């Protein structure tokens, strides 16, 4: 099951990097017992247009490569912070200034963090 989630994360990360997402990280929340999900994938982009392109590419690649549709999504109307729920994985695509403001990673500082680069 963990390997399957890691495959899902790999598809999500590739989709983000393909559209020039920045500062891509995943947080392993399993030991936190938060009940929210098992993993967060977080990235940012400098424009609302790029935020939307990243979010759209994630949805498309998850369907094409894994046959998985997003369960819930919020934020596409304003494109400042798009949240995509894939069950055990929640993706956060921020516009850069909002990521810097909310500092989501700091709330989960004790979690195992993986950084992805293009």
N, C-alpha and C positions, 0 to 999 in steps of 0.2 A: 504494500500500500504506500509506503514512504517513497519507494522508487517511482511509482506512478505520479505522486505529487511533485517529485523533482522533475519528471518529464514535463508536467504541466507548467512548472515554473520556467523551465528552459524555453518552452514555446512562448510564454509571456515575455520573458526577457529578450529573446530574439526579436519579437515583434516591436518591443520598445526601442531597442537599439537600431533596428531597421529604419525607424522614423526619427532617429537622432534624439531620443530621450537622454536625459542627463542624470548623473548621480544615481544610477540604478542600484538598488539594494533589495535583499530579501531578509526578512526577520523571521526566525523560527520561534513561534509562540507556544509550541507544544508543552514545554515545561512550565510555562506561566499558568496554565490551566484557566485561561481567560474565558473559554467557551465561545469566543467570537469566531475564531477560525484557527487553523494550524500555522498559516504563513501569511505575512503581508509582503507584497512586492510594491516598492515605492520608487517613483521617479519624478522628474520635473522637466519642464520645457519653458522657454522664454516667452512664448506667445500663446494666446488662446487657440489660434489656428493649429499650432503644433500639438497642443494638449488634445484637441479633438482628433487630429490625425493619428496620434499614438493610441488613443482609446479605441478608435475605429479599427485600427490594424490589429490590436489585441483581440477584439471580438472576431474579426475575420479569420485570423490565424488559428484561434482556438477551435473554430468551427471546421475549417479546412483540414487542419492537421490532426485534431483529436475528436472532432464531432461533438464538441461541448459548447453549449450556448451559455451566455451569462445569465445567472439566475435573477439578479437585480442590478440595476445601474442607476446612479444618481449623478447629477452635475453636468450633464451634457448640454443643458440649456444655457449655462453661463460659462462653462469651460475654464473655470478657475481651479476646480478640484473635482475630478471625475473619480467616482468610486465604482468598482466593478466587483461583484460578488460571484465567485465560482465555488461556493460551498466552503471547502477547506482552505481556499486561497482567496484573499481579498486584495485587489489591486488599487493603488492610489496614484493617480496621475495629477500632479499639481502644476499650476503655473508657478514659476520660480519664487516670486515674492510671497505667495501663499504658503509654499513649503517652508520657506525661511521663517514665516510668521508662526505657523502652527507647530513646527519642529516635532513632528509625530514620532520620529525615532527616539527622541529623548524620553517619551512616555514609556518606551519599551527598552530602556537602556540595558537591562540585564539579559536580554535575549541574544541568542547567537545571530550574528549578522554576517551576511555575505555580500561583497561588493562585486559588481559586474562592470566590465569595461569593454568597449568596442574593439 
